């Protein structure tokens, strides 16, 4: 079997199986203590109570929707990555990113319980990827991807903490690690796409009154941006002459 086809099949399978396991993982997230979104003084209505994680996990056909999204994203990113060690970290990040996107969209929270241990697992997978590729030259890019994307969102959080939670900063670092292993082009495109899609998406959600709260969940847009960076970041930057 052609290695390109094998890469697509493996990453698509990882996305599919990870998506099916998504509701089980969501149901295991402990409920936060003291992390409820604060009411906005400019709002005339009280904030909507946070949806329980077990209720999110019980949403009809959630596992199948996550599996379908994981299958499509895995196949697309796998086709771009090819038979490469980067398949390992992305096999984790695709289903994890989809789960975090759903949780943030429903609760406006990105649980540290899920993100913190994922850092350790992702670092191990990146090191294993470098070992499989028999090359360590991509490891500095991984570090600078984490530093660059995480640092950028940290600055955004410092400037406007009410518009962005610190969970977004943690998620940015996680995405930066995986994008950085692919290359600086993927980091730039993934980071920029997340901000652009998030800005436009937030305006549209408020314009059509999809959101009652003033705070826009930014995590889903960050995940989509990272997938865009992984999929077309290199080609897009090359077409622009970089």
Secondary structure as the mmCIF struct_conf table of DSSP 4:
data_model
#
loop_
_struct_conf.conf_type_id
_struct_conf.id
_struct_conf.beg_label_comp_id
_struct_conf.beg_label_asym_id
_struct_conf.beg_label_seq_id
_struct_conf.end_label_comp_id
_struct_conf.end_label_asym_id
_struct_conf.end_label_seq_id
HELX_RH_AL_P HELX_RH_AL_P1 UNK A 3 UNK A 28
BEND BEND1 UNK A 29 UNK A 29
HELX_LH_PP_P HELX_LH_PP_P1 UNK A 30 UNK A 32
BEND BEND2 UNK A 33 UNK A 34
BEND BEND3 UNK A 36 UNK A 36
HELX_LH_PP_P HELX_LH_PP_P2 UNK A 37 UNK A 40
TURN_TY1_P TURN_TY1_P1 UNK A 41 UNK A 42
BEND BEND4 UNK A 44 UNK A 45
HELX_LH_PP_P HELX_LH_PP_P3 UNK A 46 UNK A 52
HELX_RH_AL_P HELX_RH_AL_P2 UNK A 53 UNK A 57
TURN_TY1_P TURN_TY1_P2 UNK A 58 UNK A 58
BEND BEND5 UNK A 59 UNK A 59
TURN_TY1_P TURN_TY1_P3 UNK A 60 UNK A 61
HELX_RH_AL_P HELX_RH_AL_P3 UNK A 62 UNK A 81
BEND BEND6 UNK A 83 UNK A 84
TURN_TY1_P TURN_TY1_P4 UNK A 85 UNK A 86
HELX_RH_AL_P HELX_RH_AL_P4 UNK A 87 UNK A 107
BEND BEND7 UNK A 108 UNK A 108
HELX_RH_AL_P HELX_RH_AL_P5 UNK A 112 UNK A 133
TURN_TY1_P TURN_TY1_P5 UNK A 134 UNK A 134
TURN_TY1_P TURN_TY1_P6 UNK A 137 UNK A 138
HELX_RH_AL_P HELX_RH_AL_P6 UNK A 139 UNK A 159
TURN_TY1_P TURN_TY1_P7 UNK A 161 UNK A 163
BEND BEND8 UNK A 164 UNK A 164
HELX_RH_AL_P HELX_RH_AL_P7 UNK A 166 UNK A 182
HELX_RH_AL_P HELX_RH_AL_P8 UNK A 184 UNK A 207
TURN_TY1_P TURN_TY1_P8 UNK A 208 UNK A 209
BEND BEND9 UNK A 212 UNK A 214
HELX_RH_AL_P HELX_RH_AL_P9 UNK A 219 UNK A 239
TURN_TY1_P TURN_TY1_P9 UNK A 240 UNK A 241
#
